[in-house]
């Protein structure tokens, strides 16, 4: 079963005060460390121009929730969250095409 986990984030002023090159270095180090032992896939979306609730949305995809959990623990230990540069607004787990799997299982019973 493939999971999609939506993490809604808010950028904090400390992050925006950094030069863009420094931001890129911090993010690259944090993500490389967090995902080095993981099959997790991540997509990142900018939302600040469209949302007052969050500035960014990270979408993680995995079939292994333990891998996701460990990667997030490593990420939370990074400066992205310890400085902090970002605040987690919400985390929304979802099952990709879950209704199709359910409908297929109903047909089997």
Secondary structure, 3 states (H helix, E strand, C coil): CCEEEEEEEEECHHHHCCCHHHHHHHHHHHHHHHHCCCCCEEEEEECCCCCCCCCEEEEEEECCHHHHHHHHHHHHCCHHHHCCCEEEEEEEEEECCHHHHHHHHHHHC
